[in-house]
Amino acid sequence: MTAPAIDHLSYSSITLYLDCPEAWRRKYILKDPVKSSPALVVGSAFHGTVERLVQVTDGDVVKIWDEEFKKATAKDAVEWGLDTPEQHYNDGLRMLTHPTIKTAIADIHPGQDEAGYKIERKVELRVPGVPIPVIGYIDAILDDGTPADFKTSKMSWTEAKASDSLQTLFYLAAMNQMGIPVNWKFKHLVFVKTKEPKFQMLEHSHKPAEIFFLMDIVARVWKAIELDVYPINPTGWRCNEQYCDFFANCRGKYQK
């Protein structure tokens, strides 16, 4: 078999393959178009705004949010549905100007080195038997050396949701392999979009031996891709019109 013409994997692409190999094939091999949702736009804009605010003192929240929202909406065509862009813009601004959220952002302290603030740092993991790297970007490496991820959510996270994430293990494994000091801890910084906005900082740790589990997953996914194995997963949570970009041309075409 000839390996597909891709030059790297990512945590999100590996997760997509595990959820539904056929969806992976349509996205990365066939290059089928994907849609952008209001949640993705707002999440991207909020993420960019927080990254900028933690690097400055008394940053102009309104100006930065306005710039990041415009940037996020310009990337792809967005299916707003019954909502309007103004509704989501105002909701994001409401969050960012809330005292709880403003205090939380002010208390986030990324580390610094000769390249500047440790924000959006690229990491790369090499897995034996896989000819291409797994690449990712850490939202922030805090001043105590702990990597952290910024998240927006409609509801509060549980400790289990935070600790079960393989994404955090990937970041720690990549940092360790690259010679970046790690304390084997990770922090999820979650901005909760409830009526009264909330902020959560959830910390958990991994054991170094878990790296072998992660590498085994990556190697198995790559082997299946090399063998051109893309089964459909009709029982997965993605297999519906709401969550799968490819549903209409896959399972959905048999339901017309």
N, C-alpha and C positions, 0 to 999 in steps of 0.2 A: 504494500500500500504506500502511496505517496502522502507524506504529511501535509496537512493544509497550509496554505500560505499565510500564516500569522507569525509575527515576530516576538510575541510575548503572551503570557496569560496574566490574569488578574484575579484577585479574590472574588470579585463579582462575577467574572466569567466562569470560574470554577463552580461557584454556587449555582449559577444558572444551569450549568451542565448537570449538576446533581439534582436540581429540581425537575428539569425536563431537557434531556439531550436534544430533542427535536427543536425546541426553542433556541438552543445554543446554535444548532446548525443553521437555522433560518437567520439568526442575527449575525453570526461571524463568518459563515461560509457563503450563504446566499445573499447576505447584505440586505435583507428585507427591511423596509423602512419601519422605524419605531416611532411611537407618538410620545409627546411630552404632556404631562398632566399638570394641573395647577399645583399639586402637592410637590412635584419634582422642581418646578420653577421656584416656588416659595422656599423650599428647602435649600436649593442652590444659592438663592439670593441671601437668605438668612445666614447660611454658612459663610459666604464671602464677607458679609458685614461683620460677623463676629471675629473672623480672622483679622480683619483690618482694625477693629476697635481694640483688640488686645495688644496691639503694637503701638498704640498712641495714648496720650493722656488727654482726656476731655475732647475726644473726637466728635465731630458733628454727625450725630446719629442720623438725622434726617437726610443730610447730603449723601452720606455713604450708602444708606439704604436705597435711596433713589437711584444712585449709580448702579448698585448691584442688582436691583430689580430690573432695570432697563437692560442690563447685560444678560441676565438670565432669560428674559422674555424674547430677546433677539436671537437666541441660539437656534431654536426649533419652533415649528408651528405648534401652538398649544391648543388643546381641546378644552376650552373653558366651560363647556356645558351650559348650565343655567346661571353660572356665576359670571362675574365680570372681573377683568384685571384689577379694577379699582378696589373691589371688595378685598381681594387678597393683598393688595398693596397696603391698604389701611389696616388690615388685620396684622400684617407683619410689623408695621410701624407701631401699632398698639402694644405688641409684645416687646419690642426693643426699647420703648420708652417707659415701660412699667418699672417701678422702683426695684422690684425683686430681680428682674432680669438685668437691669443696669448694674446693680450691686454684684450679681453673679459674674457678669462679664469683667467688671473691674477687678475681681478677685482671681481671675485667670492670669497666670504669669508664665509665659513661655520662656524657655531658656534662650541663651544667645551664644553665638560663636563668631568666628571671623566672617562668616557668610551672613550674619545678621540674626534676626529672630528665627527660632526653630519652628517655623510655620510651613505647612504643606511640603514636608520633606519627603523626597523620593527614596524608596527602599526597594531592594531587589533581592529575591531569594532564588538560589540555584538548587535544583532538586536532581539527585542522581537519576540518570536514565531519561531525563527530560531535556531536550536540546535547547529550549528557549527559557528565559527567566520568567518568574512570576513577579510582576511589578505593582507597586502600590504607592500611595501618598499618605503619610501620617498628618493628620490635621495639625497637631501640635506636640512637641516634646517639651514638657513642663520643666521648670527650673530645678526640680529634684530628679530629673532624668526619666520621669514616667511619661510614656506616650499617652496621648489622649485623643478622643474622637468627639467631634461636635455632632449632636443629633437633634432634630426637631421631631416631636411626636404629638399625636392627638391625645394620648393618655400617658399616665406615669408608667415607667418601666419597673419591672420586678427585678429582684436580685438574680433570679434564674435566667431571665432574658439577657442580662448583661454577661453573666458568667458562662453561658452556653455558646457564645459567639466564637467561631473559629477565626474570624477576621483579626481579633486581638492577638491570637496565637501567631498568625502569619506576620503581623508587624513585629512582634518580639523575636520571632525566629529570624526574620530578615535583618533586624538590627544586630542581633547576636552574630550572625554569619558575616556581616559587614564590619565587625569589630567595634560597633557602637556599644558603649557600656549599657547594660540592662539590669534592672532590679526585679524583673519578671512580674512587674505589676502593670496594670493598665487601668485608665480611667475613662468612663463614658460620661460626658458632660451633656445632659439631656435638657432641652428647653421644651417644656410641656405647654401646648397651645390650648389650655383650658380657658374657661371664662375668666378665671383669676389665674394668670400665668404662674407657672411653677418652674423651679430649677432643681435638677437632681445631679449629684456627683456620685456615681457608683464605681467603686474600685474593686477589682478582683485580681487574682494572681494565677499564673500558670507554672507548671513544673517543666524544667528543661527537657525531660524525657518525652513530653507531649509533642515535641518537634517531629519525632519519628512517625507519630500518628498522622500529623499534617502532611509530611512528605509522602507517606504511603497513599493518602487520598489524592494528592496532586499527580503522583506517578500513575495511579490507576485511571484517573480521568484522561491523562495524556495518552495512555495506551489505548483506551477506547476510541479516542479521537483519531489516532493513527490508523486504527482498524476500521474507521468509518462506521462506527456503531452509534446510532442516534435513535434509540427507541422513544416512542411517545409515552408520556406519563399522564394518563387521564385521571389518575386518582390524586395527583398533587394539587396543592392549593392554588397554583398558577393557572390551572386548566379551566379558565372561564373567561368570558368576554371582558370582565372588569380588569383582570390582572395580566392577561397575556396579549401582547401586541400582535401575535400571529394567530389568534384564535379563529378569526373569520376565514382564514385560508387553510385552516387545519381542521379541528373538530367541528368548528362552526359551519363549514360548508355542507356538512351532512345533516344539519338541523334546519336547513331552509325548506 
